[in-house]
Amino acid sequence: MKKAGLLLFHAFLALSFFLSGACKKSAEELLVSAAKHPETVEKLDLGLGKLGVVPDVLFRFPNLKWLDLRLNLLKSLPDNSGDWNKLEYLNVYGNDLNLLPPSFRNLSALRIFLAGNNDFERIPEELTDLPLEALYLDQNKLKWGEEDVAIIGRLHRLEILDISKNLKIVSLPKNIGALADHPKLRVLILKDTGLRTADVEIARKTLPKIRIEF
């Protein structure tokens, strides 16, 4: 996806997030309908579905590329989440997740992962080496340490990293300079963290090719 296209895509996501709750079928109705022709299903919007757990039927759609599970009271994702091998977009915003299953490493097509408003304390190592272009971990419990920077360094296609609204981020990782050599990262969102303006100015000088939003 070209840069301009990626920005337009995220603008569309922001708009659809606020509008999609109205006039929508229940998650159960959507799944029953989709299950009639599983091979044709590429997109499922199950946001606001109050599912509690991820239903097994979601693994019967071999061509699923786009999955919205936001605000579903989820405390975990299934151990076989890696079976979504064609998934490009996954939204788990507003659940109660603090870990990802080991099989998550197998999501070899995943480009966009929205996991804001959960309970992650660090950037999940299960994301390492995935082809992510945009990663949203805003409003979690991140402290942003050296291990997190190491993981970001191995997300070679990552363009956008949002770790805003993580109030436990109160200092810069000692190895933050390693991101200066990142091949793609161009936007780092640090709004509403515990960082001071002086910290952010240091980050901007250390990472001159990355736009830091604060």
N, C-alpha and C positions, 0 to 999 in steps of 0.2 A: 504494500500500500504506500503510495507517495505521501510526502509530508503534508501537503495541502489537503489531500483526501483524508488523512488520519485526523487532522484538526476538525474538518467538517463532520467526520464520523462521531467525534466526541461531543461536538455541539449538538448533534442529533440525539445522542444518548442522554445528555443533560435535559433536553426538552421532553423526550419520551418518558424519562423517569418520573416527571411530575404529572404527566397526562395519562399514563397507562393504567392507573388504578380505576378509572371510571369505565362503565359499560364493558365489563370484561367477564368472560365465562370463568367459572371456578376451575381450580387446578384439576379436580377430578373429571370435570366435563371435558377439558382440553385433552387430558390423557386418554380418556375413553375414545374420543374422536380420532386422535393421532394413532392409536393402536390398531385402527382398522386398516391402515396402509403404512406400516412402519418404515418401509424402504424409502418412502417419499418425504419423510419428515426431516427437515434440516434446521428448523428453528422452533423453540418452545419457550414461551413466556409464562412461567409459573410464579412470577413475583407476587407477593402479598397472598400466597396461597395457604398459609398456616399449616404447612405439611407436617412439621415436626421432625420427620425423617425423609430422606430421599427414597422415593418408591422404586422398587425393582424394575418396574416397566420402563424406566428411563434408559435401561441398558439394552432395550430391544429395538432401538433406532440406530441402525448401523451407519447412517449418513448424517447424524446430528452434528451441526457446526456451531450452533448458537443456542445457549441455554441461560435463562434468567431464573435464579433461585433466590432472589433478594427477599428479605423480610419473611422468612419461613420458619422461624424458631428452630433453626438447625443448630445442633451442638457438635455435630461431626459430619464428615463426608464419608461415603462408603469406602471400604478397603479396595474395591475394584474400580474406583474412580478413573484409574488409568485406562480403562477399557473404552473411554470416550476418545478414541484415537484420531477422530477427525474434528474434534472440537476446537474452534478458533476463538470463541468468545465465551467467557463464563463470568456471571455476575452472582456473587454470594453476599452482597452488601446487606448489612443490618441483621446478621444472625449472631450466634454465640460461639463462633469457631475460634479455637486457639492453636490447632494443629491441622496439618494436612496428612493424608495417608501416604505411605511410601510409594504407592503406585502412581501418585501424581506426577512423578518424574517421567512417566510414559506418555504424557500429553504432548506429543511431538508436533502438533499443529497449533497449540494454544498461543495466540498473539495478544489477547487482551484479557486481563484478569482484574476484576473489580471486587475487592475484599474489604472495603471500608466498613467502619462501624462494627467491628468484631472484637476479639480479645487476643489477637496475636501480640506476643511480647518481643518477637524478633521476626525478621524476614525469613519465611520458611525455607529451609535448605532444600526442600523438595522442588523448589522452582529452579534450582541450579541447572544451567545449560538449556533451559527451555527457550523457544524462539519468541519470547515475549517482546512486544513493542511498547506496551503500556501497562504499568502496574500501579494499582491504586490500593494503598494500605493506610489511608487516612482514618483518623479517629479510632485507633487501636490503642495498644499499650506498649508501643515500641520505645526502646531507649536509644536505638541507632548506634550500635557498637561496631567494632572492627570486623567482626564476623559478617555483619550485614553488608558492609562495604565489599568484602570479598565475594559475597554472593552476587551483588550487583555487577561486580567486575566480570562475572562469568555469564551474565545475560547480555550476550554480544549484540543483540538486535534491539535492546531496550532504548526507547527514545524519551519516554515520559515516566517519571517516578513521582508519585504523590504520597508523601508521608506527613501531610499536614494534620493538625489537630491531635497530634500525639504529644500530650503535655509532659510526658516523661523524658522527652528529648530535651536535655538541658545543656548539652555540650557537643562539640564536634568530635567524630571519631578521629583517633590519632592518624589513621591511614587514609583520611579523606582525599589526600593528594593523589591517590591511586586512580581516582575517577577522572583525573585530567586526561588520561590516556584512553578513556572509554571510546570505542569506535562510533557509537551512535547517540549516547545520552545527550539530550539538548535541553530538557526541562526538568528541574528539580523543585518540587513544591514543598515549602517549609512553613507555610502560614500557620499561625495559631499553635506553635509549639512552645516549648520552654526556652528556646534559644533567645539570646539577646541580639540586638541590632549589630553589636560589635562582632559577635560570632558569625553572623551572616556576611558581614563585610569581609571577614577573613576567608570565608568559603568562596565568595565571589572572586577574590584575588587568586585563590588557589585553583579555582576551576573557571578560568576566563571564557571558555568556549560553551559553558553551560548557563542557561538562563535560570537564575534562582529566584523564585517567587516567594516573597515574605511579607 
